[in-house]
Amino acid sequence: MLGMTIRFNRHAEHDLLKEITMKFRLLSVSLLLVYSQSLAIAADALPEKATPSSAHDWPRWRGPLGSGVADPDQKPPLTWSATENVVWKTLVPGRGHGSPIVVGNCVLLQTAETDPDQQSVLCLDRTSGKELWKTVVHQGGLVKKGNANSSLSSSTPCWDGERVLVNFLNKEAIYTTALSLAGKQLWQTKVADYTVHQGFASSPMVYENLVLVTADSDMGGVIAALDRQSGKQVWSEPRPKEDNYASPVVLHLAGKDQLLVSGCKLVSSFNPKSGKKLWEIEGSTIECVTSIVTDGERIFISGGWPRQHVEAIFADGSGKIAWESKLQVYVSSMIVKDGYLYAIQDRIGIATCWNASSGEEIWTKRLPGGNFSSSLVLLGDNLFATNEAGTTFIFTASSKGYEPVAQNRLGDSAFATPALCGNRIYHRVGETVAGKRQEVIYCLGEK
């Protein structure tokens, strides 16, 4: 249109306005597509290839890399209390042990209420903590049995760049649901029937155009891949008839992407695109809760029932076990840093450091105050470990021994793992109010 001489009349003016409007719409759509694709690329980045897409986001279980490692270029507070370094505090209805995720201006978490019975996703304003929306995903159908340390909402959401993806156990089945960032339900898919003994805690994971879900139970579970846009099942692989609680993990190892799952007495590797089994070995215990981590050559698994163990397994498909320890790391997921593996023996509260390649036990340190369900988080050289009484121990990831940095307490109970991003900590805890437990999420930051 520019550089052209136009003689206006009614028809010409109408045609010109129509052309301008059409080109403006096409330009808007193009810009929106570019923006959406850039978000999707960041969300799809593989754990071993990626760096955190932003120091400001925590988009899934165990953070940007799915490994519990926070972006080191940030400085959240190392000391806090109910009155110190609190940016905001918001009451959370019901109860859930899943962790919050943080994307854009939103803090998202799952919860379950029993009066009335419902399971929901809650979205809070990242700046103020004000509730932006609450979407009920399931009305009724709560399965009120299981381990006392479990909850009716123990999974963590996942953000794929366009959708919030959540898992819930409801009506003795596992469902995966997609919501828009405005809280609108886009689709819901039943993944598998599920027998409840301990509960359900597996979180979804995004891989390319898929969302990956595990649902292991003694009635026979599955590991499944759903199309992120439609929720339709792309592939599904049957699992042994055993109870298990680990979330799926995709790592780029031995020159290929591997979908790894531990538990059901097995350690299994699948092609995440097709579900084809790459390799599988016996060696795991039946029940695993922790998420697999790696040092690039070995994967590290742990389990707690019926036997306790920590294992290092070569990830090249050889099936060779590098080393094994008989210590119990059942619930709290581990961290690998600079050739050393760090863990919390969660039932007895002992921090442990191993040489990752040899399995040599380097040091142990008992942390007072109770059991641990929250997983380790690493920020720079500092490890964060929160026990079930609400105390967070911060100590240095060092092979020289236990080096304490700080110790902080919030609330009376804590089962969720905190999210560390954008110079702030998002911490879900329980407090006693008028003799009853009230869940709260704190945003901690230096003012």
C-alpha positions as CSV (number, residue, x, y, z in Angstrom):
1,M,0.0,0.0,0.0
2,L,2.9,2.4,0.8
3,G,4.3,4.3,-2.2
4,M,1.0,4.0,-4.2
5,T,-1.3,6.8,-5.3
6,I,-4.9,6.0,-4.5
7,R,-7.9,7.9,-5.7
8,F,-10.5,7.6,-2.9
9,N,-14.2,7.0,-3.5
10,R,-16.6,5.0,-1.4
11,H,-15.8,1.7,-2.9
12,A,-12.0,2.3,-2.9
13,E,-12.1,3.5,0.7
14,H,-14.1,0.4,1.7
15,D,-11.7,-1.9,-0.1
16,L,-8.7,-0.2,1.4
17,L,-10.0,-0.4,4.9
18,K,-10.8,-4.1,4.3
19,E,-7.3,-4.7,3.1
20,I,-5.7,-2.9,6.1
21,T,-7.9,-4.9,8.5
22,M,-7.0,-8.2,6.9
23,K,-3.2,-7.5,6.9
24,F,-3.3,-6.3,10.6
25,R,-5.1,-9.5,11.6
26,L,-2.5,-11.6,9.7
27,L,0.3,-9.7,11.4
28,S,-1.2,-10.2,14.8
29,V,-1.7,-13.9,14.3
30,S,1.9,-14.3,13.0
31,L,3.3,-12.5,16.1
32,L,1.2,-14.6,18.4
33,L,2.4,-17.8,16.7
34,V,6.0,-16.8,17.0
35,Y,5.5,-16.0,20.7
36,S,3.7,-19.3,21.4
37,Q,6.4,-21.3,19.6
38,S,9.2,-19.6,21.6
39,L,7.4,-20.6,24.8
40,A,6.9,-24.1,23.6
41,I,10.5,-24.5,22.6
42,A,11.6,-23.4,26.1
43,A,9.2,-25.8,27.7
44,D,10.2,-28.7,25.5
45,A,13.9,-28.4,26.1
46,L,15.5,-31.7,27.2
47,P,16.8,-32.0,30.7
48,E,20.4,-32.8,29.8
49,K,20.6,-30.3,26.9
50,A,18.8,-27.4,28.4
51,T,19.6,-24.5,30.7
52,P,16.8,-22.9,32.6
53,S,14.7,-20.9,30.1
54,S,14.4,-18.1,32.6
55,A,15.6,-17.4,36.2
56,H,12.0,-16.2,36.7
57,D,10.2,-19.5,36.0
58,W,9.7,-22.9,37.7
59,P,7.5,-24.7,35.2
60,R,7.3,-28.3,36.4
61,W,8.1,-30.8,39.2
62,R,11.7,-30.3,40.3
63,G,12.1,-27.1,38.3
64,P,13.2,-26.1,34.7
65,L,15.5,-29.2,34.3
66,G,13.4,-31.6,36.3
67,S,16.4,-32.3,38.4
68,G,15.9,-30.0,41.4
69,V,18.5,-27.5,40.2
70,A,17.5,-23.9,40.3
71,D,19.0,-21.2,38.1
72,P,22.2,-20.1,39.9
73,D,22.0,-16.5,38.8
74,Q,19.5,-15.4,41.4
75,K,19.6,-14.5,45.1
76,P,16.6,-15.5,47.1
77,P,16.9,-15.0,50.9
78,L,18.7,-17.6,52.9
79,T,17.0,-16.6,56.1
80,W,13.2,-16.2,56.8
81,S,10.4,-16.7,59.3
82,A,6.7,-15.9,59.4
83,T,7.6,-12.2,59.6
84,E,11.0,-12.0,58.0
85,N,11.5,-11.7,54.2
86,V,7.8,-12.4,53.5
87,V,6.6,-10.7,50.3
88,W,3.1,-12.2,50.6
89,K,1.2,-15.0,52.2
90,T,-2.0,-16.6,50.9
91,L,-4.3,-19.2,52.5
92,V,-4.9,-22.3,50.4
93,P,-8.2,-24.1,50.6
94,G,-8.1,-27.8,51.3
95,R,-4.9,-29.8,51.3
96,G,-2.3,-31.0,48.9
97,H,1.3,-32.2,49.0
98,G,2.1,-31.2,45.4
99,S,4.6,-28.4,44.8
100,P,3.7,-25.0,43.2
101,I,4.9,-24.1,39.8
102,V,5.6,-20.5,38.6
103,V,5.1,-19.3,35.1
104,G,4.8,-15.7,33.9
105,N,2.7,-13.8,36.4
106,C,1.1,-17.0,37.8
107,V,1.8,-19.3,40.7
108,L,-0.2,-22.5,40.2
109,L,-0.9,-25.4,42.5
110,Q,-3.3,-28.3,43.0
111,T,-5.5,-28.9,46.0
112,A,-8.3,-31.1,47.3
113,E,-11.2,-30.1,49.6
114,T,-13.6,-32.4,51.5
115,D,-16.4,-30.0,52.2
116,P,-17.6,-30.2,49.4
117,D,-15.5,-33.0,47.8
118,Q,-13.5,-31.4,45.0
119,Q,-10.1,-31.3,43.4
120,S,-9.0,-28.0,41.9
121,V,-6.2,-26.0,40.4
122,L,-5.5,-22.6,42.0
123,C,-3.8,-19.7,40.3
124,L,-2.3,-16.8,42.3
125,D,-0.9,-13.5,41.2
126,R,2.9,-13.8,41.4
127,T,3.3,-10.2,42.5
128,S,0.7,-10.0,45.2
129,G,-0.5,-13.6,46.0
130,K,-4.1,-12.6,45.2
131,E,-6.2,-15.4,43.8
132,L,-6.7,-15.0,40.0
133,W,-8.8,-18.1,39.5
134,K,-9.7,-21.4,40.8
135,T,-10.9,-24.2,38.5
136,V,-12.6,-27.3,39.9
137,V,-11.3,-30.3,37.9
138,H,-13.2,-33.0,39.7
139,Q,-16.4,-32.6,41.7
140,G,-16.8,-35.6,44.0
141,G,-15.1,-38.9,43.4
142,L,-12.4,-38.4,46.1
143,V,-10.7,-41.7,47.1
144,K,-10.3,-41.2,50.9
145,K,-7.9,-43.9,51.8
146,G,-4.1,-44.4,51.7
147,N,-1.0,-43.4,53.7
148,A,-1.5,-40.7,56.3
149,N,1.5,-38.9,54.8
150,S,-0.2,-38.8,51.4
151,S,-3.0,-36.4,50.3
152,L,-5.8,-36.3,47.8
153,S,-3.7,-33.9,45.7
154,S,0.0,-34.9,45.8
155,S,1.0,-34.2,42.2
156,T,2.7,-31.1,40.8
157,P,1.3,-29.3,37.7
158,C,3.3,-28.9,34.5
159,W,3.4,-26.0,32.0
160,D,4.0,-26.7,28.3
161,G,4.0,-23.1,27.0
162,E,0.3,-23.1,26.3
163,R,-1.4,-25.3,28.8
164,V,-1.4,-26.3,32.5
165,L,-1.3,-30.1,32.7
166,V,-2.4,-31.9,35.9
167,N,-2.8,-35.4,37.2
168,F,-5.5,-36.4,39.8
169,L,-6.6,-39.7,41.3
170,N,-10.4,-39.6,41.2
171,K,-13.1,-42.4,41.2
172,E,-10.3,-45.0,41.5
173,A,-8.7,-43.9,38.2
174,I,-6.0,-41.5,37.1
175,Y,-7.0,-38.6,34.9
176,T,-4.8,-36.0,33.1
177,T,-6.4,-32.6,32.5
178,A,-5.3,-29.6,30.5
179,L,-6.3,-26.1,31.4
180,S,-5.6,-22.8,29.7
181,L,-3.7,-20.1,31.6
182,A,-7.0,-18.5,32.2
183,G,-8.3,-21.6,34.0
184,K,-10.5,-23.0,31.2
185,Q,-10.6,-26.8,30.9
186,L,-9.4,-27.8,27.4
187,W,-9.5,-31.6,27.7
188,Q,-9.5,-34.4,30.2
189,T,-8.3,-38.0,29.6
190,K,-8.6,-41.1,31.7
191,V,-5.2,-42.7,31.8
192,A,-5.8,-45.9,33.8
193,D,-7.8,-47.5,36.6
194,Y,-6.0,-47.4,39.9
195,T,-6.1,-49.4,43.1
196,V,-5.3,-47.2,46.1
197,H,-3.0,-48.4,48.9
198,Q,-0.6,-45.5,49.7
199,G,-2.1,-42.8,47.4
200,F,-1.0,-41.3,44.1
201,A,1.8,-38.7,43.5
202,S,3.2,-39.0,40.0
203,S,3.5,-35.7,38.1
204,P,3.1,-35.2,34.3
205,M,6.1,-34.4,32.1
206,V,6.2,-32.6,28.7
207,Y,8.2,-34.1,25.9
208,E,7.9,-32.4,22.4
209,N,4.2,-32.7,21.4
210,L,3.5,-35.2,24.2
211,V,2.6,-35.2,27.9
212,L,3.9,-38.4,29.6
213,V,2.1,-40.0,32.6
214,T,2.8,-43.0,34.8
215,A,0.1,-44.8,36.7
216,D,1.4,-47.9,38.5
217,S,-0.8,-50.0,40.7
218,D,-1.3,-53.7,41.7
219,M,-4.2,-54.0,39.3
220,G,-1.8,-53.3,36.4
221,G,-0.7,-49.9,35.4
222,V,0.5,-48.1,32.3
223,I,3.0,-45.5,31.1
224,A,1.2,-43.4,28.5
225,A,1.9,-40.5,26.1
226,L,-1.0,-38.1,25.4
227,D,-1.1,-35.5,22.6
228,R,-0.7,-32.1,24.4
229,Q,-3.3,-30.3,22.2
230,S,-6.1,-32.9,22.2
231,G,-5.4,-35.2,25.1
232,K,-5.7,-38.3,22.8
233,Q,-3.5,-41.2,23.6
234,V,-0.5,-41.5,21.3
235,W,0.9,-44.7,22.9
236,S,0.6,-46.7,26.0
237,E,2.7,-49.5,27.5
238,P,1.5,-51.9,30.2
239,R,3.3,-52.1,33.5
240,P,3.6,-54.9,36.1
241,K,0.9,-55.4,38.7
242,E,2.7,-53.5,41.5
243,D,2.3,-50.3,43.5
244,N,4.7,-47.6,42.5
245,Y,4.8,-43.8,42.8
246,A,7.7,-42.4,40.7
247,S,7.2,-39.7,38.1
248,P,8.5,-40.1,34.5
249,V,11.8,-38.6,33.6
250,V,13.3,-38.0,30.1
251,L,17.1,-37.7,29.9
252,H,19.4,-37.5,27.0
253,L,21.9,-40.3,27.6
254,A,24.1,-42.6,25.5
255,G,23.3,-40.4,22.4
256,K,19.5,-40.6,22.7
257,D,16.5,-39.5,24.6
258,Q,15.4,-42.0,27.2
259,L,12.2,-42.1,29.1
260,L,13.2,-43.6,32.5
261,V,11.0,-45.2,35.1
262,S,12.1,-47.0,38.3
263,G,9.9,-49.3,40.5
264,C,7.8,-52.4,40.2
265,K,11.2,-54.3,40.7
266,L,12.4,-52.9,37.4
267,V,14.4,-50.0,35.9
268,S,13.0,-49.4,32.4
269,S,14.0,-47.2,29.5
270,F,11.6,-46.3,26.7
271,N,11.7,-44.3,23.5
272,P,9.6,-41.3,24.6
273,K,8.2,-40.7,21.1
274,S,7.0,-44.3,20.4
275,G,7.0,-46.1,23.8
276,K,9.3,-48.8,22.4
277,K,11.3,-50.3,25.2
278,L,15.0,-49.6,24.8
279,W,16.3,-51.6,27.8
280,E,15.1,-53.0,31.1
281,I,16.7,-54.6,34.1
282,E,15.7,-56.1,37.4
283,G,17.2,-54.4,40.4
284,S,14.8,-51.8,41.7
285,T,12.6,-52.4,44.7
286,I,8.8,-52.5,44.2
287,E,7.9,-49.0,45.5
288,C,9.9,-46.0,44.4
289,V,8.8,-42.4,45.0
290,T,12.0,-40.4,44.1
291,S,12.7,-39.0,40.6
292,I,15.7,-40.4,38.7
293,V,18.8,-38.1,38.4
294,T,22.0,-38.5,36.4
295,D,25.6,-37.4,36.2
296,G,25.7,-38.0,32.4
297,E,27.0,-41.6,32.5
298,R,24.9,-43.2,35.3
299,I,21.4,-42.8,36.5
300,F,20.7,-42.9,40.2
301,I,17.5,-44.5,41.6
302,S,16.3,-45.2,45.2
303,G,13.5,-47.0,46.9
304,G,12.2,-47.9,50.3
305,W,9.8,-50.9,50.2
306,P,10.1,-53.8,50.7
307,R,13.8,-53.2,50.7
308,Q,15.8,-50.0,50.9
309,H,18.5,-49.1,48.5
310,V,20.3,-46.4,46.4
311,E,21.6,-47.6,43.1
312,A,23.9,-46.3,40.3
313,I,23.2,-47.9,36.9
314,F,25.0,-47.3,33.7
315,A,22.6,-45.6,31.2
316,D,24.1,-47.2,28.1
317,G,21.7,-50.1,28.0
318,S,24.2,-52.6,29.2
319,G,22.2,-53.3,32.4
320,K,25.4,-53.0,34.5
321,I,25.0,-51.7,38.1
322,A,27.9,-49.4,39.0
323,W,27.3,-49.5,42.7
324,E,24.6,-50.0,45.4
325,S,24.0,-48.7,48.9
326,K,21.5,-50.2,51.4
327,L,20.5,-46.9,52.9
328,Q,16.9,-45.8,52.6
329,V,16.1,-42.8,50.4
330,Y,12.4,-43.5,49.9
331,V,10.5,-40.2,49.3
332,S,13.0,-37.2,49.0
333,S,14.5,-37.0,45.6
334,M,18.3,-36.7,45.3
335,I,20.7,-34.1,43.7
336,V,23.9,-34.6,41.7
337,K,26.6,-32.0,41.6
338,D,30.3,-32.0,40.6
339,G,30.7,-35.7,40.8
340,Y,28.9,-36.2,44.1
341,L,25.4,-37.5,44.9
342,Y,23.5,-35.9,47.8
343,A,20.4,-37.3,49.5
344,I,18.3,-37.3,52.7
345,Q,17.6,-40.6,54.4
346,D,14.0,-39.3,54.8
347,R,12.7,-41.6,57.6
348,I,15.6,-40.9,59.9
349,G,16.6,-37.4,58.7
350,I,20.2,-38.0,57.8
351,A,21.9,-36.1,55.0
352,T,24.3,-38.2,53.0
353,C,27.0,-37.6,50.3
354,W,28.4,-40.3,48.0
355,N,31.1,-40.3,45.3
356,A,28.9,-40.6,42.3
357,S,31.2,-42.8,40.3
358,S,32.4,-45.2,43.0
359,G,29.6,-45.2,45.6
360,E,32.0,-44.4,48.4
361,E,30.1,-42.8,51.3
362,I,31.8,-39.5,51.9
363,W,29.9,-38.1,54.9
364,T,26.6,-38.3,56.8
365,K,24.9,-35.8,59.1
366,R,21.8,-36.2,61.2
367,L,19.4,-33.2,60.8
368,P,17.2,-32.8,63.9
369,G,13.5,-32.4,63.9
370,G,11.8,-35.3,62.1
371,N,11.2,-37.0,58.8
372,F,11.5,-35.6,55.3
373,S,9.0,-35.7,52.4
374,S,10.1,-32.6,50.5
375,S,12.9,-33.2,47.9
376,L,16.3,-31.5,47.8
377,V,16.7,-28.3,45.8
378,L,20.1,-26.9,44.7
379,L,20.8,-23.2,44.2
380,G,24.4,-22.5,43.3
381,D,26.4,-24.3,46.0
382,N,23.6,-24.5,48.5
383,L,21.2,-27.4,49.1
384,F,17.8,-26.8,50.6
385,A,16.2,-29.6,52.6
386,T,12.8,-29.2,54.3
387,N,11.5,-31.6,56.9
388,E,7.9,-32.5,57.7
389,A,7.9,-30.1,60.7
390,G,8.5,-27.1,58.4
391,T,12.2,-26.6,59.1
392,T,14.4,-25.9,56.1
393,F,18.1,-26.7,56.4
394,I,20.4,-25.0,54.0
395,F,23.9,-26.5,53.7
396,T,26.8,-26.5,51.2
397,A,27.0,-29.1,48.5
398,S,30.5,-30.1,49.4
399,S,32.5,-33.3,49.6
400,K,34.4,-31.9,52.6
401,G,31.6,-32.5,55.1
402,Y,28.3,-31.1,56.3
403,E,28.7,-27.3,56.2
404,P,25.6,-25.5,57.5
405,V,24.5,-22.2,56.0
406,A,21.1,-21.4,57.6
407,Q,18.1,-23.0,59.3
408,N,14.6,-21.6,59.0
409,R,11.1,-22.6,60.2
410,L,7.7,-21.9,58.6
411,G,4.4,-23.4,59.8
412,D,3.9,-26.7,61.6
413,S,4.2,-29.1,58.6
414,A,5.6,-29.3,55.2
415,F,5.4,-32.0,52.5
416,A,5.7,-30.0,49.3
417,T,9.1,-29.1,47.7
418,P,9.6,-25.3,47.5
419,A,10.1,-23.6,44.1
420,L,13.1,-21.2,43.8
421,C,13.0,-18.7,40.9
422,G,13.2,-15.0,40.2
423,N,15.0,-14.3,43.4
424,R,12.1,-15.7,45.4
425,I,11.0,-18.9,47.2
426,Y,7.5,-20.2,46.9
427,H,6.9,-22.4,49.9
428,R,3.7,-24.4,50.7
429,V,3.3,-25.3,54.3
430,G,0.6,-26.1,56.9
431,E,-0.1,-23.9,60.0
432,T,-2.3,-24.6,62.9
433,V,-5.2,-22.0,63.1
434,A,-7.8,-22.4,65.9
435,G,-6.7,-26.0,66.4
436,K,-7.1,-26.9,62.7
437,R,-4.5,-27.3,60.0
438,Q,-4.6,-24.5,57.4
439,E,-2.5,-24.7,54.3
440,V,-0.6,-21.6,53.3
441,I,1.8,-20.6,50.5
442,Y,4.5,-18.1,51.2
443,C,6.4,-16.0,48.8
444,L,9.8,-15.3,50.3
445,G,12.1,-12.6,49.0
446,E,14.3,-9.8,50.2
447,K,12.3,-6.6,50.2
